[in-house]
Amino acid sequence: MASNLDFIRHLPKTETHLHLEGSLPWHLLQATHTGKYESPPASWAPDFRFRNFAHFETELLSYAADFFNSPERYHACAKAVFEDALTRNVRYIETSFASGCIDFLNLDGHAVCDAIRAAVPPGLEVRIFFGIHHDGYTEKMSTVLEDALTWENLDGIDLHGAEDVPVGDWAPSLWQRARDAGKFTKAHAGEFMGPDFIRYAVEALGVTRIEHGTRVIEDLSLISLLRNRGVALDMCPISNLKLGVVSSAQAHPIRQLLDVGITCTVSTDDPISFGNHIENEYHLLADDLGFSRHDLAEVAKNGFKVALAPADWRQQQIRQIDKLLG
């Protein structure tokens, strides 16, 4: 409906789960490799499904390796992503860059972080996270990861990568030391591994924000744990659908989780792989899960409620959402 289109377009929104490498605008990749990327990926088609996580990751990393060869490239990507977000009435973004890319591409992580920060335009609040893979604390990268806890422009760390790779014993200590250093901590969990890995992220890593958390619905006791600890889930329905985490859009558990008192936000995850914009996530909620305008507004409010921003600014955004509801 046109009215729904208009409402979603004007709704103040957040992106609390956005990978910068996975947000690389297609036109930037095209411009750096004339003739190689003439057509958008097949994965942008609404009915496309990745075979598995490895299929998705291999494709995404091939794009990243073809573009991100310097902090300046990260700056160019971030600038384009942030400026596009403003046109979609996104007011707040939490974005991450991957330690695996810094490692593989032999880049200066500190310089990359500073380059991303320098791309933030007026009118947009951005928080930057260093995404650390399950096996990312290597001899080469350990010094970088320890040093990252002192970077002024880094707001936090996140656990990235294939969930079935064991997490090293180093992780709980690093996550605690990150918090001690004033950094916020998050973790990807509950996408391909079940509720036990979400429990690990909450109890061992001590996080209060889970990226995805889709499979928490399988364990009622875990739902109680998340609710009691005030853990929020930064969910990405289109990503979950195209990666086969859910069998259909209608099967996504975000409605049930909201109904039992779990705070959920929505974001786009990796738009270069899924061909999505933040409005598409809201339209999925409305069209496939029956979310009313009030429901959509509550999801948008959740993004501002968990935002790592001053309380008065967050309340200002929430008041604007209430005003839009009328």
N, C-alpha and C positions, 0 to 999 in steps of 0.2 A: 504494500500500500504506500502511496505517495506520502501520507502523513507519517508513517513509520520511518520512511527514508529521511524525511525532514527532521524528525525527532532524533534519530540516531546521529545524523550529521551534526546537529547543534548540541548534542550532549557532551559536556566536558568529560574527557576520557583520560585514562592512564594506560601505559604499557609497562607492566611490572615484570615481564618475562620476555626479554628480547635479546637475542644473540646478535652482536654487531656483524660478525662474519656472515651469519645467516640472513642478515638484512641487506646485504650488498645490493644496491639497485641494479637492475639488469642493464640499464643504459650505460652505467659506468663500466661494467664488464665488457659490453659490446665495444665501447670506445677504445678500450685498451687492446682489443684483439679483433681487428677488422676482418670480417668474414667468418670468424669462428663461431660466433654466438648470434647468428642472424634470427633464429626463431626462439621464442620463449621455451622453457623446459616442458616436456610432456607432463611433468608432475603438477603443472598449474591447472590442468583439466579437473573439473569438479569430481569426476568419477575415478580419478587416478588413485592407486594405492601402491605404496612402496612394498617390496617383498618382505623386508625386514629392516632393522635399524642399520645394519651394515650397508645395505643398498642405499639408504638415505645418506648416511655419513660419507660414503665414498663419493657420491655425487656432490655433496656440499663442499667437502674438502678440496675437490678438484677445482671448483670455482674459486675458493679462497686462495689456493696456491697460485692461481693465475692472476690474482689481483693484489693481494696484500704482501707487497715486498718492501714496505717502508712505513714508518710512522706517518709520513705524508699521505700515503694511500688510506690509512685508517682515518686520518683527518677528513679526507675527501668523502669517504663513505659516510662517516658520522655526520658531516655537514648536510649531505643530501638526505639522509634518513631523518635527521632532526627537523629540517625545513619542511619535508613532506608531512611529518607528524603534526606540525603546527597547522597545516591546511586541513587536517582532519579533526581539529579541535582537541588534540592530545596536549595536555598541559604538563604531564609528568611522565618520565621514562626511567626505568631501571634497565640498563643494558650491560652486557658482559662481553669481554673479549677472552679468547681461549688461550690458556697456558700452552696447550699442545701446538697451537699455531705459532706462538712466540718461539717455542722450542724448535719445531720443524723448519721454520723459515729464518731462524737465527736473527731475530729482531730484538731490539732493546725494549723490554716490556714497560719500563718506566717512561720512556719517550713515547711509546704508543698510548699509554694512559694519559699523558699530558696532551697529546695531540687530539685525543677524543674530547677531553675537557675544553680545549681551545675552540672546538667546533660548536659548542652549545650556544644557540642564539638567544637573544632577549625574549622573554615570555615563555620559556620552557625550563622546567626543573629537570635536571638529569643527575642520576646517581650511577656510578661506574663500578662494576664488579669484575674481578679477575676469576675466570672460570678454571678450576683446577681439576684435572682428570683423576680418576680413581688410582691410576698408577703414575701420576704426574710428578711425584716428589722424588725425582731421580737425582743422581749425583750432579748432573749438569744443572738441573733446575732448582735444586733445594736452596741455593743461595739467592736466586731470584725470588722465590716464593717467600723466603724469610724477609728479604729486603722489602718486598711489596707491602708488608705490614706497616712500613714507615712512609709510604708514598702519600703525599698530601692530597693528591687528586683522586686517590682510590678510596671508594666508600665501603667496599666490602669484598668478600670472597664467596664463591659458589662452587658446589661440587658438580662437575660436568662428566659427560662421556657415557659409554656403554655401561649400563647398570650391572651386568653380569660379571664385570671385571672386579675382582676382590679389591676392597679399599685397604690401603696399607695402614699399619698400626700408628703411623705418624699423624693421621688425619685428626683424631679427637683433640690432640694437643695443639695442633696448628689452628684449628677452629676456635679453641678457647683462647689462645694467645692473640688471635685476630680480634676477638671481642675485647680482650684486655687492652689492646692497642686502639680501641675506639672504632673498630671496623664492624660492620654488620655482616652476619653470616647467613647463608642460605644453602640449600642442597636440592639437586634434582633427585627425585625418588618417586616410586609408584607409577612409573610409565610402563616399563617392561618387566620389572621385578615386582613381586607382590607386597602385601602389607608389612612383612617383616623388615624390608629395607627402609620403608618409611619410618618404622619404629626405631631402627638404627639411627637414622638421620636426626630424629627428635631426641632420643635418649643418649646416644653416644656422641653425636656431634653438637647437640644442644641448640639446634636451630628452631626458630619460630616461624619460618617461612619455607614452604616446600614448593619447588617448581614442578608442576603437574600434580602429583598425589592422587591421580585418577583411581588407582586401585585400592585406596583406603576403604572404599565402599564394601570391600570383601570381608572386613573385620570390624564388627560392632564395637569391640573393646578398644580398638585403635581410634575409632571415631570419638569415643569418649575421652581418650587421652588427648587428642588434638583439640577438642572443645575445651577441656579443662585447662590446657596450657595456652589457649589462645593462639594456636597455630593456624596460619592462613595458607591457602592453596592458590598459587598463581597458575591458573589453568589455561589450556590452549586447545579448545575443542576441535578446530580444523586440523591442527597437527595430530591430535589423538586419532582423528578419523582417518587421515591419509597414511598414518603409520600403523593402522590396524590395532591400536590400543582399545578402541571401541568398534563394535561391528557396524554401527550406523550412527548418524547424528542423533537420532531419537534415543539411542542407548546410552548417551553420555550421562554420567551421574551427577552433573553439577546441580541440577534441580533438587535431587534427593539430599545432597550434601548441604545446600543452603537451607533446606527445610529442617534439617536436624541441628542447625546452629553453627555450621562450619563457615567461616569467612572465605569466600572465593572471589577471585578477580579473573578477568579474561585478557589475554594478550595473543600476539601473533607468532611468537616463537622464532621461526625461520622463514620469513616471507619469500626469500629467493627460491626455496624448495617447495613451498605450498601455494605461492601465487596469491596470498591473502593480504588484506588490509584490515585494520582494526574494526572498521564498520562491518566487514564480513562476519566477524565473530559475533557481533551483536545481532546481525540478521539471522545467523544460525540459531541463536537463543530464541529469537522471536518466531521464526518460521518453522523450525523443527522441534522446538521444546515448549512452545506456547507461552513464552515469557511476555507479560504485559509491559506497557510503558513503565509502570511502577516497578516491576521486577528488573527491567533493564537499568532503571535509575539506581536501584539498590546495588546492583553489580558495579555500576560506575562509582557509586559512593564508596564501596569497599576498596577500590583502588586508591582513593584518596585517604581512607582511614588507615591503610597500612603504609602509606607513603612516608619516606624518610625525609620529611619536610616539616617546617614549623607548624604548630597546631593552628595558629590563626590563619595561615595560608590555606591549610587543608579545609578548615571550616568555611572559608570564603568560597572554595570550589563546591563544597557540598551545598551551600546556600544557593549557588547558581543552578545546581541540578534541581533543587526544590522549586526554584522560581520557574524553571522550564516545565516542570510538571503542572504548575498552575494551582 
